[in-house]
Amino acid sequence: MRFSALLETASVKILVYLYDNGEVRYKDLKKLIDSRGTLSLNIKELQEELLIERSILTTKPIQAYYSLTEKGKEIAFLLRKIEKIEETDSVLETVVSA
């Protein structure tokens, strides 16, 4: 599997998005992942792995916010580094093949 394919998975997109943006609402993540089912499943799995956490504000309407745990921040940081390496490799491939 190429790293670029790994980086396009929903879970990785969510982790990196939270890393870049901090605490966000569900609707923000919905813009990132079109399918509600896919988004909900990935959020649930990331919570079970203790990579993200959900906080609820009991306002009307109720607001849910998602953020990275310390473990999630560490993993997202590494994923961001992999993205940068992948981008550098893509540029090098372009230069070499030109």
Phi and psi in radians as a Rosetta constraint file:
Dihedral C 1 N 2 CA 2 C 2 CIRCULARHARMONIC -1.346 0.35
Dihedral N 2 CA 2 C 2 N 3 CIRCULARHARMONIC 2.583 0.35
Dihedral C 2 N 3 CA 3 C 3 CIRCULARHARMONIC -1.044 0.35
Dihedral N 3 CA 3 C 3 N 4 CIRCULARHARMONIC -0.619 0.35
Dihedral C 3 N 4 CA 4 C 4 CIRCULARHARMONIC -1.057 0.35
Dihedral N 4 CA 4 C 4 N 5 CIRCULARHARMONIC -0.622 0.35
Dihedral C 4 N 5 CA 5 C 5 CIRCULARHARMONIC -1.208 0.35
Dihedral N 5 CA 5 C 5 N 6 CIRCULARHARMONIC -0.695 0.35
Dihedral C 5 N 6 CA 6 C 6 CIRCULARHARMONIC -1.070 0.35
Dihedral N 6 CA 6 C 6 N 7 CIRCULARHARMONIC -0.735 0.35
Dihedral C 6 N 7 CA 7 C 7 CIRCULARHARMONIC -1.210 0.35
Dihedral N 7 CA 7 C 7 N 8 CIRCULARHARMONIC -0.259 0.35
Dihedral C 7 N 8 CA 8 C 8 CIRCULARHARMONIC -1.614 0.35
Dihedral N 8 CA 8 C 8 N 9 CIRCULARHARMONIC -0.011 0.35
Dihedral C 8 N 9 CA 9 C 9 CIRCULARHARMONIC -1.219 0.35
Dihedral N 9 CA 9 C 9 N 10 CIRCULARHARMONIC 2.668 0.35
Dihedral C 9 N 10 CA 10 C 10 CIRCULARHARMONIC -1.041 0.35
Dihedral N 10 CA 10 C 10 N 11 CIRCULARHARMONIC -0.756 0.35
Dihedral C 10 N 11 CA 11 C 11 CIRCULARHARMONIC -1.066 0.35
Dihedral N 11 CA 11 C 11 N 12 CIRCULARHARMONIC -0.758 0.35
Dihedral C 11 N 12 CA 12 C 12 CIRCULARHARMONIC -1.168 0.35
Dihedral N 12 CA 12 C 12 N 13 CIRCULARHARMONIC -0.730 0.35
Dihedral C 12 N 13 CA 13 C 13 CIRCULARHARMONIC -1.022 0.35
Dihedral N 13 CA 13 C 13 N 14 CIRCULARHARMONIC -0.742 0.35
Dihedral C 13 N 14 CA 14 C 14 CIRCULARHARMONIC -1.125 0.35
Dihedral N 14 CA 14 C 14 N 15 CIRCULARHARMONIC -0.837 0.35
Dihedral C 14 N 15 CA 15 C 15 CIRCULARHARMONIC -1.050 0.35
Dihedral N 15 CA 15 C 15 N 16 CIRCULARHARMONIC -0.810 0.35
Dihedral C 15 N 16 CA 16 C 16 CIRCULARHARMONIC -1.189 0.35
Dihedral N 16 CA 16 C 16 N 17 CIRCULARHARMONIC -0.666 0.35
Dihedral C 16 N 17 CA 17 C 17 CIRCULARHARMONIC -1.082 0.35
Dihedral N 17 CA 17 C 17 N 18 CIRCULARHARMONIC -0.792 0.35
Dihedral C 17 N 18 CA 18 C 18 CIRCULARHARMONIC -1.135 0.35
Dihedral N 18 CA 18 C 18 N 19 CIRCULARHARMONIC -0.636 0.35
Dihedral C 18 N 19 CA 19 C 19 CIRCULARHARMONIC -1.080 0.35
Dihedral N 19 CA 19 C 19 N 20 CIRCULARHARMONIC -0.741 0.35
Dihedral C 19 N 20 CA 20 C 20 CIRCULARHARMONIC -1.327 0.35
Dihedral N 20 CA 20 C 20 N 21 CIRCULARHARMONIC -0.544 0.35
Dihedral C 20 N 21 CA 21 C 21 CIRCULARHARMONIC -1.986 0.35
Dihedral N 21 CA 21 C 21 N 22 CIRCULARHARMONIC -0.119 0.35
Dihedral C 21 N 22 CA 22 C 22 CIRCULARHARMONIC 1.275 0.35
Dihedral N 22 CA 22 C 22 N 23 CIRCULARHARMONIC -2.545 0.35
Dihedral C 22 N 23 CA 23 C 23 CIRCULARHARMONIC -1.241 0.35
Dihedral N 23 CA 23 C 23 N 24 CIRCULARHARMONIC 2.245 0.35
Dihedral C 23 N 24 CA 24 C 24 CIRCULARHARMONIC -2.354 0.35
Dihedral N 24 CA 24 C 24 N 25 CIRCULARHARMONIC 2.847 0.35
Dihedral C 24 N 25 CA 25 C 25 CIRCULARHARMONIC -1.579 0.35
Dihedral N 25 CA 25 C 25 N 26 CIRCULARHARMONIC 2.877 0.35
Dihedral C 25 N 26 CA 26 C 26 CIRCULARHARMONIC -0.973 0.35
Dihedral N 26 CA 26 C 26 N 27 CIRCULARHARMONIC -0.731 0.35
Dihedral C 26 N 27 CA 27 C 27 CIRCULARHARMONIC -1.075 0.35
Dihedral N 27 CA 27 C 27 N 28 CIRCULARHARMONIC -0.530 0.35
Dihedral C 27 N 28 CA 28 C 28 CIRCULARHARMONIC -1.191 0.35
Dihedral N 28 CA 28 C 28 N 29 CIRCULARHARMONIC -0.722 0.35
Dihedral C 28 N 29 CA 29 C 29 CIRCULARHARMONIC -1.196 0.35
Dihedral N 29 CA 29 C 29 N 30 CIRCULARHARMONIC -0.554 0.35
Dihedral C 29 N 30 CA 30 C 30 CIRCULARHARMONIC -1.084 0.35
Dihedral N 30 CA 30 C 30 N 31 CIRCULARHARMONIC -0.575 0.35
Dihedral C 30 N 31 CA 31 C 31 CIRCULARHARMONIC -1.158 0.35
Dihedral N 31 CA 31 C 31 N 32 CIRCULARHARMONIC -0.488 0.35
Dihedral C 31 N 32 CA 32 C 32 CIRCULARHARMONIC -1.418 0.35
Dihedral N 32 CA 32 C 32 N 33 CIRCULARHARMONIC -0.712 0.35
Dihedral C 32 N 33 CA 33 C 33 CIRCULARHARMONIC -2.111 0.35
Dihedral N 33 CA 33 C 33 N 34 CIRCULARHARMONIC 2.001 0.35
Dihedral C 33 N 34 CA 34 C 34 CIRCULARHARMONIC -1.144 0.35
Dihedral N 34 CA 34 C 34 N 35 CIRCULARHARMONIC -0.707 0.35
Dihedral C 34 N 35 CA 35 C 35 CIRCULARHARMONIC -1.422 0.35
Dihedral N 35 CA 35 C 35 N 36 CIRCULARHARMONIC 2.098 0.35
Dihedral C 35 N 36 CA 36 C 36 CIRCULARHARMONIC -1.058 0.35
Dihedral N 36 CA 36 C 36 N 37 CIRCULARHARMONIC -0.681 0.35
Dihedral C 36 N 37 CA 37 C 37 CIRCULARHARMONIC -1.104 0.35
Dihedral N 37 CA 37 C 37 N 38 CIRCULARHARMONIC -0.805 0.35
Dihedral C 37 N 38 CA 38 C 38 CIRCULARHARMONIC -1.097 0.35
Dihedral N 38 CA 38 C 38 N 39 CIRCULARHARMONIC -0.775 0.35
Dihedral C 38 N 39 CA 39 C 39 CIRCULARHARMONIC -1.091 0.35
Dihedral N 39 CA 39 C 39 N 40 CIRCULARHARMONIC -0.858 0.35
Dihedral C 39 N 40 CA 40 C 40 CIRCULARHARMONIC -1.067 0.35
Dihedral N 40 CA 40 C 40 N 41 CIRCULARHARMONIC -0.758 0.35
Dihedral C 40 N 41 CA 41 C 41 CIRCULARHARMONIC -1.088 0.35
Dihedral N 41 CA 41 C 41 N 42 CIRCULARHARMONIC -0.787 0.35
Dihedral C 41 N 42 CA 42 C 42 CIRCULARHARMONIC -1.188 0.35
Dihedral N 42 CA 42 C 42 N 43 CIRCULARHARMONIC -0.681 0.35
Dihedral C 42 N 43 CA 43 C 43 CIRCULARHARMONIC -1.053 0.35
Dihedral N 43 CA 43 C 43 N 44 CIRCULARHARMONIC -0.794 0.35
Dihedral C 43 N 44 CA 44 C 44 CIRCULARHARMONIC -1.056 0.35
Dihedral N 44 CA 44 C 44 N 45 CIRCULARHARMONIC -0.795 0.35
Dihedral C 44 N 45 CA 45 C 45 CIRCULARHARMONIC -1.133 0.35
Dihedral N 45 CA 45 C 45 N 46 CIRCULARHARMONIC -0.717 0.35
Dihedral C 45 N 46 CA 46 C 46 CIRCULARHARMONIC -1.165 0.35
Dihedral N 46 CA 46 C 46 N 47 CIRCULARHARMONIC -0.589 0.35
Dihedral C 46 N 47 CA 47 C 47 CIRCULARHARMONIC -1.187 0.35
Dihedral N 47 CA 47 C 47 N 48 CIRCULARHARMONIC -0.735 0.35
Dihedral C 47 N 48 CA 48 C 48 CIRCULARHARMONIC -1.097 0.35
Dihedral N 48 CA 48 C 48 N 49 CIRCULARHARMONIC -0.578 0.35
Dihedral C 48 N 49 CA 49 C 49 CIRCULARHARMONIC -1.457 0.35
Dihedral N 49 CA 49 C 49 N 50 CIRCULARHARMONIC 0.027 0.35
Dihedral C 49 N 50 CA 50 C 50 CIRCULARHARMONIC 1.059 0.35
Dihedral N 50 CA 50 C 50 N 51 CIRCULARHARMONIC 0.634 0.35
Dihedral C 50 N 51 CA 51 C 51 CIRCULARHARMONIC -1.699 0.35
Dihedral N 51 CA 51 C 51 N 52 CIRCULARHARMONIC -0.501 0.35
Dihedral C 51 N 52 CA 52 C 52 CIRCULARHARMONIC -2.293 0.35
Dihedral N 52 CA 52 C 52 N 53 CIRCULARHARMONIC 2.781 0.35
Dihedral C 52 N 53 CA 53 C 53 CIRCULARHARMONIC -2.312 0.35
Dihedral N 53 CA 53 C 53 N 54 CIRCULARHARMONIC 2.694 0.35
Dihedral C 53 N 54 CA 54 C 54 CIRCULARHARMONIC -2.029 0.35
Dihedral N 54 CA 54 C 54 N 55 CIRCULARHARMONIC 2.328 0.35
Dihedral C 54 N 55 CA 55 C 55 CIRCULARHARMONIC -2.107 0.35
Dihedral N 55 CA 55 C 55 N 56 CIRCULARHARMONIC 2.495 0.35
Dihedral C 55 N 56 CA 56 C 56 CIRCULARHARMONIC -2.017 0.35
Dihedral N 56 CA 56 C 56 N 57 CIRCULARHARMONIC 2.300 0.35
Dihedral C 56 N 57 CA 57 C 57 CIRCULARHARMONIC -1.801 0.35
Dihedral N 57 CA 57 C 57 N 58 CIRCULARHARMONIC 2.169 0.35
Dihedral C 57 N 58 CA 58 C 58 CIRCULARHARMONIC -1.518 0.35
Dihedral N 58 CA 58 C 58 N 59 CIRCULARHARMONIC 0.934 0.35
Dihedral C 58 N 59 CA 59 C 59 CIRCULARHARMONIC -1.624 0.35
Dihedral N 59 CA 59 C 59 N 60 CIRCULARHARMONIC 3.096 0.35
Dihedral C 59 N 60 CA 60 C 60 CIRCULARHARMONIC -1.965 0.35
Dihedral N 60 CA 60 C 60 N 61 CIRCULARHARMONIC 2.043 0.35
Dihedral C 60 N 61 CA 61 C 61 CIRCULARHARMONIC -1.285 0.35
Dihedral N 61 CA 61 C 61 N 62 CIRCULARHARMONIC 2.827 0.35
Dihedral C 61 N 62 CA 62 C 62 CIRCULARHARMONIC -1.086 0.35
Dihedral N 62 CA 62 C 62 N 63 CIRCULARHARMONIC 2.426 0.35
Dihedral C 62 N 63 CA 63 C 63 CIRCULARHARMONIC -2.061 0.35
Dihedral N 63 CA 63 C 63 N 64 CIRCULARHARMONIC 2.289 0.35
Dihedral C 63 N 64 CA 64 C 64 CIRCULARHARMONIC -1.926 0.35
Dihedral N 64 CA 64 C 64 N 65 CIRCULARHARMONIC 2.332 0.35
Dihedral C 64 N 65 CA 65 C 65 CIRCULARHARMONIC -2.109 0.35
Dihedral N 65 CA 65 C 65 N 66 CIRCULARHARMONIC 2.536 0.35
Dihedral C 65 N 66 CA 66 C 66 CIRCULARHARMONIC -2.122 0.35
Dihedral N 66 CA 66 C 66 N 67 CIRCULARHARMONIC 2.460 0.35
Dihedral C 66 N 67 CA 67 C 67 CIRCULARHARMONIC -2.599 0.35
Dihedral N 67 CA 67 C 67 N 68 CIRCULARHARMONIC 2.891 0.35
Dihedral C 67 N 68 CA 68 C 68 CIRCULARHARMONIC -1.416 0.35
Dihedral N 68 CA 68 C 68 N 69 CIRCULARHARMONIC 2.506 0.35
Dihedral C 68 N 69 CA 69 C 69 CIRCULARHARMONIC -1.408 0.35
Dihedral N 69 CA 69 C 69 N 70 CIRCULARHARMONIC 3.060 0.35
Dihedral C 69 N 70 CA 70 C 70 CIRCULARHARMONIC -1.047 0.35
Dihedral N 70 CA 70 C 70 N 71 CIRCULARHARMONIC -0.743 0.35
Dihedral C 70 N 71 CA 71 C 71 CIRCULARHARMONIC -1.079 0.35
Dihedral N 71 CA 71 C 71 N 72 CIRCULARHARMONIC -0.737 0.35
Dihedral C 71 N 72 CA 72 C 72 CIRCULARHARMONIC -1.104 0.35
Dihedral N 72 CA 72 C 72 N 73 CIRCULARHARMONIC -0.682 0.35
Dihedral C 72 N 73 CA 73 C 73 CIRCULARHARMONIC -1.103 0.35
Dihedral N 73 CA 73 C 73 N 74 CIRCULARHARMONIC -0.723 0.35
Dihedral C 73 N 74 CA 74 C 74 CIRCULARHARMONIC -1.112 0.35
Dihedral N 74 CA 74 C 74 N 75 CIRCULARHARMONIC -0.782 0.35
Dihedral C 74 N 75 CA 75 C 75 CIRCULARHARMONIC -1.200 0.35
Dihedral N 75 CA 75 C 75 N 76 CIRCULARHARMONIC -0.738 0.35
Dihedral C 75 N 76 CA 76 C 76 CIRCULARHARMONIC -1.100 0.35
Dihedral N 76 CA 76 C 76 N 77 CIRCULARHARMONIC -0.649 0.35
Dihedral C 76 N 77 CA 77 C 77 CIRCULARHARMONIC -1.048 0.35
Dihedral N 77 CA 77 C 77 N 78 CIRCULARHARMONIC -0.786 0.35
Dihedral C 77 N 78 CA 78 C 78 CIRCULARHARMONIC -1.151 0.35
Dihedral N 78 CA 78 C 78 N 79 CIRCULARHARMONIC -0.686 0.35
Dihedral C 78 N 79 CA 79 C 79 CIRCULARHARMONIC -1.109 0.35
Dihedral N 79 CA 79 C 79 N 80 CIRCULARHARMONIC -0.685 0.35
Dihedral C 79 N 80 CA 80 C 80 CIRCULARHARMONIC -1.103 0.35
Dihedral N 80 CA 80 C 80 N 81 CIRCULARHARMONIC -0.699 0.35
Dihedral C 80 N 81 CA 81 C 81 CIRCULARHARMONIC -1.111 0.35
Dihedral N 81 CA 81 C 81 N 82 CIRCULARHARMONIC -0.717 0.35
Dihedral C 81 N 82 CA 82 C 82 CIRCULARHARMONIC -1.088 0.35
Dihedral N 82 CA 82 C 82 N 83 CIRCULARHARMONIC -0.720 0.35
Dihedral C 82 N 83 CA 83 C 83 CIRCULARHARMONIC -1.010 0.35
Dihedral N 83 CA 83 C 83 N 84 CIRCULARHARMONIC -0.762 0.35
Dihedral C 83 N 84 CA 84 C 84 CIRCULARHARMONIC -1.151 0.35
Dihedral N 84 CA 84 C 84 N 85 CIRCULARHARMONIC -0.681 0.35
Dihedral C 84 N 85 CA 85 C 85 CIRCULARHARMONIC -1.113 0.35
Dihedral N 85 CA 85 C 85 N 86 CIRCULARHARMONIC -0.759 0.35
Dihedral C 85 N 86 CA 86 C 86 CIRCULARHARMONIC -1.075 0.35
Dihedral N 86 CA 86 C 86 N 87 CIRCULARHARMONIC -0.725 0.35
Dihedral C 86 N 87 CA 87 C 87 CIRCULARHARMONIC -1.102 0.35
Dihedral N 87 CA 87 C 87 N 88 CIRCULARHARMONIC -0.737 0.35
Dihedral C 87 N 88 CA 88 C 88 CIRCULARHARMONIC -1.107 0.35
Dihedral N 88 CA 88 C 88 N 89 CIRCULARHARMONIC -0.747 0.35
Dihedral C 88 N 89 CA 89 C 89 CIRCULARHARMONIC -1.092 0.35
Dihedral N 89 CA 89 C 89 N 90 CIRCULARHARMONIC -0.679 0.35
Dihedral C 89 N 90 CA 90 C 90 CIRCULARHARMONIC -1.116 0.35
Dihedral N 90 CA 90 C 90 N 91 CIRCULARHARMONIC -0.705 0.35
Dihedral C 90 N 91 CA 91 C 91 CIRCULARHARMONIC -1.153 0.35
Dihedral N 91 CA 91 C 91 N 92 CIRCULARHARMONIC -0.744 0.35
Dihedral C 91 N 92 CA 92 C 92 CIRCULARHARMONIC -1.105 0.35
Dihedral N 92 CA 92 C 92 N 93 CIRCULARHARMONIC -0.733 0.35
Dihedral C 92 N 93 CA 93 C 93 CIRCULARHARMONIC -1.062 0.35
Dihedral N 93 CA 93 C 93 N 94 CIRCULARHARMONIC -0.706 0.35
Dihedral C 93 N 94 CA 94 C 94 CIRCULARHARMONIC -1.127 0.35
Dihedral N 94 CA 94 C 94 N 95 CIRCULARHARMONIC -0.757 0.35
Dihedral C 94 N 95 CA 95 C 95 CIRCULARHARMONIC -1.167 0.35
Dihedral N 95 CA 95 C 95 N 96 CIRCULARHARMONIC -0.760 0.35
Dihedral C 95 N 96 CA 96 C 96 CIRCULARHARMONIC -1.158 0.35
Dihedral N 96 CA 96 C 96 N 97 CIRCULARHARMONIC -0.683 0.35
Dihedral C 96 N 97 CA 97 C 97 CIRCULARHARMONIC -1.404 0.35
Dihedral N 97 CA 97 C 97 N 98 CIRCULARHARMONIC -0.178 0.35
